[in-house]
Amino acid sequence: MLDIRSIRQEPDTFKVKLGRKGVESAAIDDLLAADEAWRVTLAEVERLKALRNATSEAIAQKKRNKEDASEDIARMREVGDQIQTLDEKVCQHEAAVRDMLLALPNVPHDSVPDGESEADNPVLKTWGEIPEFGFSPRPHFEIAEELGIVDTERAVKITGSRFVLYKGLGARLERALAAFMLDLHVDKHGYTEMFPAFIANEESLIGTGNLPKFGDEMFKLEGLPYYLIPTAEVPLTNYYRDEILSLDELPVKFAGYSSCFRSEAGSAGKDTRGLIRLHQFQKVELVNLCLPERSYDVLETLTRECEEVLEALELPYRRIEICTGDLGAKDAKKYDIEVWLPAANTFREISSCTNFEDFQARRANLSFRRSDTPRPEFLHTLNGSGLAVGRTVAAILENNQEADGSVRIPKALVPYMGGIERITK
């Protein structure tokens, strides 16, 4: 959520900055009009309440002096009715301002490149060698089905489309990857391991910016104010909601493993087979709460930590910078890490690393206090996928496939697979 005070002071600046994300200037004008109506009404209520308090004292004095106060009393009844009406209007105007603020996206950082779509995202780096095969590489879902490590048909029978069942060494590979990623981030990168609840309330989802804008992309529990989490970002970012941290508690670095649930609204026909786009998938999520002046250094570090997972697994990848036209509503700056998938002959997203600045912190009331200043400040929040486990499984199957249908296990993962170096039929 943006700061209404800053918007009041520099409306033209916000119009320009938000215009880079496609927001019309009228949205700022409407917000400021609602804000003005709220402030004017509030000032009138406060004036009438002050009048009521002063007149009440005068009435009491008249009664003590045995003077007639009936006119003052009648007038105060009218003032009381006015106050009640205006109090309701104040609440209505305040709610309108909050709803407008919740609907506005975050301001993109000045360094974010302009662009209209993902086609305009610049590639910043590429790592690893694209594998060459003496045969036509097959897609991961065909490999997995032949090896008997993923069962889609029975998953559809049990639940429905866009669900899978991992089986045998497929289930072990998924589990091994999650353990490997968590160990790397905890032991080397200094994160605190978390295992969060997979259900969150509406306040938590508002705090991270998933509600109200993206409600149709989540699974809501019928008749209850709860949702299945779309990512561990939600519970981890809200861990300190409505709390004030001290300097010695910062930075906060959480690494959480969870299932993620997404309705994939608007994705009909996209990646209908395989592990790329599912309603339920597993992910290791990294969340960082830090000082505002440190957040862009943290973004670079966080992105490198996610890249190190792919390097350890010897999977080719590239880093791209997200342009304004492809930047999410709550993002100030974002990098995507894309892994190479040979069968599709392209790179596919496997991690997003984002700095939200204080956008989420304002919504979730995440703040800290410096030792030399009494007033709390909002933290900056960041997160990154470290990594999406199912997509990592897909990348291993495709990049490490052999002509006989077997798949090599990356060396770093062999100890997590109980010494198994290859998955065969």
QUIHUMO-V63430 format. One record per helix or strand of 2 or more residues. SS is the DSSP state (~ for helix, > for strand). FROM is the first residue (numbers start at 1). LEN is the number of residues. If there is no record, write none. Layout:
# QUIHUMO-V63430
SS/FROM/LEN ; SS/FROM/LEN
This chain:
# QUIHUMO-V63430
~/4/6 ; ~/11/9 ; ~/25/40 ; ~/70/34 ; ~/118/3 ; >/123/5 ; ~/140/8 ; >/150/2 ; ~/153/6 ; >/165/2 ; ~/169/20 ; >/192/3 ; >/199/3 ; ~/202/7 ; ~/215/3 ; >/226/3 ; ~/233/8 ; >/243/4 ; ~/247/3 ; >/252/10 ; >/280/11 ; ~/292/21 ; >/317/5 ; ~/324/3 ; >/333/9 ; >/346/10 ; ~/359/6 ; >/366/4 ; >/377/2 ; >/380/9 ; ~/389/11 ; >/407/2 ; ~/411/7 ; >/422/2
